[in-house]
């Protein structure tokens, strides 16, 4: 067998599977921590021509603890099965939100995930709704407006009303409702009891301040995201064609970008969390991305503006909008997509280029999880299913490898006979392959066919919130994180914590994977070239060190897949007499 072909296949596998994760961090270092000394206050103001763009943010350098900022303003509580927080009556913002069912660590007693935070705290992140007036003489509610609440907490069964009168004939009412998941519905109503008509444009703003923490890897998009006129914007870059401005770096370059659209959605995505502004899907609006910097603090804003409306004396207008703020749970996103017609809402989860493989793999894992209640066992069942799908191809490959192994004595004789005459040696070896029906490339197939499956499973483990903090058995408490054990302290038996150096954190499952990979190699035809043989001996060690930093679920998959392959290959080779 020509081992060079297999080496090439393995090299390609390493480049695809390892490159993004292992080498990406070298070229995309962790972001600089956000400045601790600055915060900003959002102050949209009505101005001539304001309907052309949403209010941009300005601010001042001032930071206080989150709890202190929350306590300093009047608020209406938010209380749902999934969310806890409050609405700021100063400005009428949704700026305080934690996720009740998600915690910082695997310990259920650890702090809940904080999604939204008020302006003036360390990492402001909030949603704001309002109106822009065509005339600067028309007073509209702003960030300092004190709204009056109808009373009681906002719950799925109890919406609230906020009211404010500008004292010049305009009364503003904001009806806020929330469902049992993560969707807010905001209905703004304006009544004109004055003597003159006014022209108003509704807007909704999603603001986050400070440099967001992102992974800086091509495996995952984090930043502005949305769908305008049916086109998904996920910050992707095409060679020589530039980048979609829907990412933080491009926002800094462009400062202000507009996307006229009918319906759609847009906001900011993190690895597991999403805030999204969702106009009525029949409404024509102007979506915008804006970037600014005040007091050394980066300000990122996604917003949209609705069509201007004339409010005649004695008349009123109503504008409805929705905002999603919560976890990117696939069936929840798909539910909103099907029930409310929100296009491609499931694509808020970055399933990647192999979407057509990655999403089915996740759905299969979810199906198995419902049957057995453990995602680790679901991965083992999925591996068996994948092996069954590729069973005919793998059988053909292993039979070919059996023939190659049986041919090794004759191939060695040919090498001894023809010595350095490479051309004659190749001719005779090809004739030998043809005579016995052996294919030297067939042995590469078991590795090659695993590449898209392996990569897609990695994406599932890396990006889906369902896998976050999903336990297996024993010491694996989070399948989306690396194996926490280390061979240095005998996997926890010694009272010693090794330094935070990656090559020292080789856990039990990566070692199991390396051993199974080594055993599988022993069943393969051994290359007569000593250099090639040494290279193959080193590969299990290389993969052990590299995969030790990968999610434990992926290492478990690879180990179990190796064991199934060993059993299948041994049975075929024994039947053919090559074992």
Helices and strands as residue ranges (DSSP letters): H 3-18, I 19-23, H 24-27, G 50-52, H 66-71, E 75-79, E 83-88, E 93-103, E 112-116, E 125-133, E 148-149, E 160-165, E 170-178, E 183-192, E 198-209, E 223-228, E 231-233, E 237-238, E 242-243, H 248-254, E 256-262, E 265-269, E 273-279, E 284-294, E 297-311, E 316-327, H 330-340, G 345-348, H 355-372, H 375-389, H 391-406, H 408-418, H 422-436, G 442-444, H 445-448, H 450-463, G 465-467, G 487-492, G 502-504, H 508-523, H 530-547, H 552-576
